[in-house]
Amino acid sequence: MSDTPEKKGPAKPRREDVSSPDAIINAFYDTISGPAGPRNWYRERSLYLEGARLIPIGNRVHKEGELQIMTVDQWIEDAKGYLEENDFYEAEIVRKTHAYGNLLQAFSTYETRKDPKGAPIARGINSIQLLKKGGRWWIVNVMWDNESRSNPIPEEFLPYLW
């Protein structure tokens, strides 16, 4: 996370953010996580293919809602106020992937916290579609749903308990 001023023009990624599926998914979580305050939206935009969509399909931490289909900029406008006013840490706890050629589908189970060491305030699954093109990885779409009593996360998407 960084509070660097907004840069203009097409977002150029950090090489280390887009070099592998692991790298881009880690950057995806890193860019939105941190203490209350501005985020590095330039870095956030650099992860996405032009025309990418972010699609929440239910309630979210910052508001109730139904299916929305947003561009990256629309999603930033939707989330910006909440993230500037609230500590927000989201981390992946399990990932299941399928890949073929230059595409990869990841089901990424996440936990959201107000403090990185605190109890989770929400959990859910991000469905992240990635594309390898031009020597780097791109996020094409992200669709997600938060867990609820009526929509528990299936065991196959939770950490194994020994």
N, C-alpha and C positions, 0 to 999 in steps of 0.2 A: 504494500500500500504506500502511496505517496500523495502528498498534496501539491505536487508540481502544477504550475499553471497549465491550463488547457492549450495544447498545441493545435495548429491549424493544418489542414491538408490531410491526405491519406495517412493513416496511422501505420508506422513502420514498427514491426515487432522487435522485441529483444530476441536474438537468435536462440537463447536458452529457453524461451517460452514456447517455441514452435518446432523444436527439433524432433519431438517424439510425441506419441499419444500421452504418455505419462507427463511430459513437460507441459503440454497445453492444458491438460485437465488440472494439473497442480496450479498453473497460472490462473485458470478459470476461477478456482476457489480463492486464491490469494488476492486477486484484484478486488473482490468485494468484501473481504474480511479485514477487520481492524477496529480500532476505537472510533467512537463517534467523530465525524469530520469528513472532509472531502476525500474522494478516492481518485486514483489516477485513471480517469476515463479514457485518456489517450491510449494507455496500455490495454485497457479493457477492449476498446474498439479494434486494436491490432490483432486480436485473436480470431476475429470473425471474418468469414468470406462475405463479400459484398452481397447484399440481399438476404443475409442470415435472419432467422427468426428466433425469438424467445417466446415460449408458449406455456404460461402457467395454466393448469387446468382445474384449479380449485382455490381454496383459501390459502393465503400466504401469511407470513409472520406479520407483515405490516398492514394487511387489509384483507377483508373478506372479498371473495370474488368468484367468478366463474371463468370459463375458458376465455383467454385473451390471446391474440396473435399480434406480436409486437416486433418492430424492427429493433435493432440494437439501440438506436437513439431514443426510441419510444420507451424501451425498458429502462434506460438510464434515467430519463425524466420521471418515470414511475417510481423508481427506487431511491433516487438521489436524496430526497428530503428525509426519508427514514434513516438512511445510512449516515447522513450528516448529523442527525440528532441522537442516534443510538449506537452503542457498541454492538457489533455484529460480527460473529465469527462462524463461518460455515466450513466444515471439513468432511472429506470423504471418509467413510468407514468400511465400505466394501465396493468392489468394482467387478462387474461381469462384462466381458467384451466378446464380440464376434467381429472378425475382419475378413475382408475379401479384396484382393488387389489393393487399390488406393483408398478404400473406404473402411471405416470402423464405426461400429455401434457400441456405445458403452452405457450400461445401466449402472449409475453411480449413486449408491446410497449415501445420504449425508445426514449429519447432525448439525444443528444450529444452536449457538450459545450466545449469551450476552457477555460472558467472560470465557477466555480460552480454556480455563480449568474448571469452569462451573458446570452445572447440570444442563443437559440439553433442554431447549425450549421448544424445539420442533425437530422432526425427522421427515425424510421423504426420499424420493428417487428422482434423479435427473436422468433423462434419456438424452444422451449427447451423441449427435452424428458428426463424425469427423471425416475430412477429406485430405489426402496428401496430394498437393499440387504445387508445382513451381519450387520444389526442394524444401517444402515446409508443410506443417499440418495446419488446417483451418477448422474452426467450428462452423458447421453449416446450419445446424438447428439445435436448440435445447428445449425440451418439453419436460415439465416436472409436475409432481403432485406431492403434497404434504400428507403425511400419515394422519389418520384420525381413528376414532374408535370404530367407525363403520368401514374404514379403509386401512387395516393394519398392513405393515410391510411383511410380505411373505418371508418365511424362514430362510429360503435360498438367497435372499438379498441382505441378510443380517450376518454379523460376525459369528463364527463358530464359538460356542461356549464349551470349554473342556471340562 
